């Protein structure tokens, strides 16, 4: 999403309205692939405050992800804000300033939008709040059918740990 800054750079206190549609690239975050098969919408402004350009956007769209419990593919609505300060390269800034540098009279917003998406994305998505997930023994999706496992095989290490924990609570 390439934005022409020519008019806003010349106009102190000027405002540039943004209303763009664009395709988000597939993003991998914490082992989850976020696939975007429909256009996203970005609506907002860039304001010249005489020292910098203030970018403010609301970005919305839809993503295809997987349920964190059962792995079923699900579509989720995505909506997040973008607030960034844009400063022309060569402008004096301190190390503590949280700004994005630009050069020329245009700025590409794709990387800015993706990084803001990553800062706002939830860690996990569920197909529904009461998702039962997968059986840890046979792997059947417990939302779709009952598990036919008679008993999960016991682990001798877990039995020993349970015995130690029981003894600790009995003596304290």
N, C-alpha and C positions, 0 to 999 in steps of 0.2 A: 504494500500500500504506500505508494510514493505521493508525498504531499508537497505542493509548491508553496514555498514560504515567501516569495517575492513581495507580495503586497503587505504581509504582516510585519516583515522586517523593517520596512520603511515607515510604518505607521505606529508610533509609540501610543500605547493604550488601545491599539487596534485589536480586533477580534476576527478570527477566521473560523467559520462554522465548518464542521466535518460531518459528513454522512456518507459512509462508504460501505460497500460489501466486498468481501474478500474471502479467499480460501485459506484456512489455517493448515499448515503442514502437519503430518502425523508427528505426534510428540510422544517420546518414551520418558516416563517419570516414575521412579521407584518400582521398576519392573512392569509397569502397566503401559500398554500402547493406547494412546488417545487418538482415535481415528475420526476425522471430520469429513463427512461426505456431502455436507451442504454448506452453503456460504454463511459466513458470520457477518454480523452487522456491527459497525463502529459508529457511534454518534457522540459528538462532543465539540470541544472548542480548543483553539490555541490562542492565548492572549499574550500580547507583547507588554510586559510590565516595565519596559525601558532598560532593564538589566538582563532579562532572560525571557524566554518564551515558556509559558505555562501550558502544558498539555493536559487536558482532562477529557477522558473518554469513558463511555459505557459500552462494553463489548458483550455481545450475546450470540448464542448459537446452540448447536446440538453436537454431542459427541457420542461415539460408540465405544463403550468400555465393557469390562467384565465384572460380574458380581464377585466381591471379595470372599464370599463363603462357598458359593456353588459353581462359579465360573461361567454362568450363563451370560451370553452377550446381552447388553441392555443399552438403550439410548437414554441419555441424561441431558437436561437443559444446563447450559453453561452461561453464566452471567457474572462479569467481574468488572471492577473499575480499573482505570489506568490514570494515575496522576504522576507526571514527570516534569522536571524542569530541564529545558533544552537550552544549552549555551553554545554559542559559536566558538569553534576551535580558535585558540589564540587569546581568548578572554582570560584574564587572571582569575583563578579560583583557588580556594584552599583545599587541602587534602580531605577536610571534613565535609565539604560540599557534596551532596548527593545529586549529581547532575549527569545528563547525557550530552555529550559533545556532538555537534553537527558541523558540517562545512558546506559551503555553497549556498544555493537558494532552494534546495529541496532536502527532504528528510524521508528516509525509508522507515516506516513504522512497524514492519513485520516482526523484527527481532524484539522491539520494545513490547509489542502485544504478547508475544510468546513468553517472554520472561515474566510479565505481569500475570499471565495465565498460570505459570508454574508457582508463583507466590500465592495464588488464591485457590488452587485446586485442592479438594479434599483428599485425604490419604486413601480412603476407600469408598466404594459405592456398593450398595446392596440392591438386589433386584426387588426386595421388599423388606420391611423392618423385621418380620418374623422368619426370615430365610433360615432353613434348617441346615443348609450346607450339604457337604458330602460325608458319607460314612467313612471314617478313618481306616476301616478295615477292608471293605470291598469297593469303596469309591462310588456307590450308587448315590444319585441325587435324591436326598431325602424329601425334597419338595414334591417329587414326581411319583415315587413309589416307596414302599416299606423296605427296610433293610432285612435281608435274610440271614444275617450273621447271628449264630447262636450266642457266641460270646467272643469278646475280643481277647485274643491270647494274652496271658499275663506275662509281664516282663519281670524276671527275678530281681533286677536292679530296682524297679519301682516298688516291688513288695518289700525289699529290705529298707528302702527309704521310708515307706509308709510305717514300717515297724519302728524305725528310729524316731520318726515324728510323733508317733503315738506315745512312745516312752518319754519323750521330751515333755509332752503336755501332761502326762500322768504325774511327773515328778515336780513340775513347777507350780 
